[in-house]
């Protein structure tokens, strides 16, 4: 095995640190990735981008680099693309850096804060978006950061979130005292182009701790890239053959299926096989987990999952409740659960290795466009790279499924033997460019004139890559005009001056067009119904909306006849616009049900969504409501401001206004608050005078919670550990929640 001695570290760390690394953290040898990164100057402050497969030890490179910086008195910022990854890293770092007496914090929520409390921590784990918002708020501790790690830096090329990372990196590049930059990446085609732009060194490593074999299944056989092939026992369908073959040798299988529907149906079919492979001990653990999940969720998506779990298989997609998703992940890691069928979002998410990975389709359904598209090679490689569990498997294996000889050839050529695509900048897309342009002008000293704006744009990956810099400049000028028209900035000759409103819009982390939509509404409407506010929120570019299903049109039109949305929402004539209109209406109605305390399981049924979808909708809607309330306040629309602020709180907790006081307590959600309320405890004052024993008797409360309520309300609770809470506030949402 190609391991290296840790001697190379002796130059950089004192002996006691080296001993702790060895004795307490078990680092006795270095993986090639780590050795190479140290050789290339990771511990000497050099900027590097490391492109290496999953599980090749990139995290330890980051940990060592950060440790070095901390010993020198610095601070580290670790950025990841997803909340779920942030919590994974946070747990890992708490342990690693804790051993050396350093403190780690996680900060992923609330975009309208500089999180000054983070100043006390040494390692700060955030999502890219949160890092961007901290920069916009000029977080006071930012200038102490001496190393920035950009994990999954290849997502710079992804359409939805890439541009934020690009702007963040451009801003870092232009900082007068630039922190060390460490990029961690999957294998990419144009690593050198990326590093040249960043002024960093490329470190490319192909080594994997568990070797990977890639192959394609066709007609009962797997054909591998090393020229070998094996025949599988026939169990009636390709997926069955592959599952049986994996399970009979005590392996674990991760299946990627293109849509939620196909993931559920593949899992259901596979249950015929998996149920034969559960031991009584495993079944016991599974049942305990089922019992726990059942007490938390009783919607049809969760129930469907629980029924399958009982048979030793799970599906995994963003519609699942976060507790369900993390339970599935944990049981798979503990090797209790042997098979997961996931939608491709899992590939970019948490670390979940299996012996065999099966990719059932090289196409994926694009919900926005409404058709199947080919998945990029890079995404396939990410999925395939999940194969091989360190310690348990000698070798990992990924298999694509071909339905014809022609497809077999195609899959080999286009996926197994293909190189991952080059990254390309996503900055030129107008919605992201306008947000980020306003942000650099309003929240940094970097850009205050047309000239410096030009310089900034010239430093982006977009300009580096495209050389047609004038195209972005032209587009930027158009956007500047629009921003000036909306009152977010003033252009005086060559000078660019942000207005108070512009600064606030940038701080609030919303698309400037969201603010424009809100301001139009405030000017037009004096008295608005709750539903029309919700419609307003759903119609901003920042909000996500739910899709229409067959039959939706009729009941939505019935509702439309019976309720008034006010002048802001007149159904458009245009057919496509009309569909968008109905989507927004459906979203607004879902939110209305949510804040009227309609039970989760009814919402799931009525709108045909999963609990995870409700949660993502709520998160953005709550934020947009809050941001619009702030915009209204700043522009003198006080009535709108107050109503939107209340609405934002109601959306956050899913309650009627009368419960807002009660849900401010920790451990009290919408259901328990209603239970307290209906037993006569309608306010915090009522609870202060209540007896603990009486509270404990209320359904859903119990002894522990009653004690906690009393404690929270007692005078010692005044100094409630806000920071502790924030740190413990781990994400509730996984793969689809980017911020
Ligand atoms: P990556 O970040 O490249 O995906 P990780 O850093 O998560 O990979 O490493 C994969 C696994 O290998 C982890 O369980 C980690 O603890 C282990 N590992 C990494 N480096 C070493 C090392 N030098 N010695 C022992 N185990 C290691």
Boltz pocket constraint, residues with backbone or C-beta under 6 A from the ligand:
constraints:
  - pocket:
      binder: B
      contacts: [[A, 26], [A, 27], [A, 28], [A, 29], [A, 30], [A, 31], [A, 34], [A, 52], [A, 53], [A, 54], [A, 55], [A, 56], [A, 57], [A, 58], [A, 59], [A, 60], [A, 390]]
      max_distance: 6.0
